[in-house]
Amino acid sequence: MLGNGILLFVAYRKKSSLKPAEFFVVNLAISDLGMTLTLFPLAIPSAYAHMWLFNKMVCMVYAFCGVLFGLCSLTNLTVLSCVCWFKVCCPNYGNKFSYTHACTLVAGVWCYAGVFAVGPLVGWGEYGAEPYGTACCINWHAPSYSSAAMSYITCLFFFCYIVPCTVIFLSYTFILLTVRGSRQAVQQHMSPQNKITNAHALIIKLSIAVCIGFLTAWSPYAIVSMWAAYGNPATVPAMAFALAAMFAKSSTLYNPFVYLVFKPNFRKFLCRDVANCRSTVCGCLCQHSSTQKGTCMESHHKEECNCTRLSNGLTENHGTCRHCPCPEVTGTKENITGYSHQQTARILKGSLHSEVAVSQLSSELQSDFL
């Protein structure tokens, strides 16, 4: 709840500048939060009692919500990787990706997950108690006596594990290859390469984190489902089902932190809100002494002045502020009031590059930059 709540709070704070591709990050937080709110309040007391405490109808609703929100998160990660590939590897078309496209794809994600969640309610597969007895999900024993249940689990394995896994790995592989080629091309014209190196490292970390997170969450369930469907479900240990469910539900914990840590623009807004809270607390603590107040404001001003935000969202620290007036701070409020940040963009044309204020860019260039 904390991680996804923070992610949704940051998205709300930056709603005016939210990009279409970031709709999927918000949708991921909503689906993870939905799983947390619908499943855990029922599973936790049942786990303490070592048995399912509720009736069959609640069990069906629990299983439905688990499959719906779980597959929504999984499908959302898959579509997000496709959108990232489209924007990075096919920029001529990716730049045309609009809010309408994003909303349509988000609706498609929920419909895709809904098909597999509604299936067991209409006879394609079955919902039932988990073998370990404290939660409900797909009835893993049904394939032994129902061909419809067998086809359901097989389709679930192929369309909700093999296909997403392949798409995610191919998307991020092509993204890394494209970024690597772009980095080598730009390095011939720009020095130093700190910004490019940082952006490349960031994309590598994000790609690895998403792939590892996906495999960690869904591989155990995929293995157990195939074991139960094509083997004897009675031979599958209850602990295997419990561990598979635990790994799948753990994705609600680390998904938001992956994007809070590796998405610079989300992290920037979060850091800014934390800094505002810190300055507010600092201001309250410094009210009793004018000397302390001057010191507090001076440190805050120097920190802000000695840090510029790069176009990829990463922070670069340096001894003096290059792009904004940074007068000596004497601890008085008047000297700080006139200070203002300027965001700049570096424009590369052929072998020549120049740095200009974002406010001076043409509307088209400014839109692309932002």
PyMOL commands that set and color helices and strands:
alter all, ss='L'
color gray80, all
select helices_A, chain A and resi 2-13+15-17+20-49+56-89+91-94+99-122+142-144+147-187+194-230+233-235+238-262+264-285+290-305+333-337+358-360+363-369
alter helices_A, ss='H'
color red, helices_A
select strands_A, chain A and resi 127-129+136-138+307-309+315-317+344-349+352-357
alter strands_A, ss='S'
color yellow, strands_A
deselect
rebuild
show_as cartoon
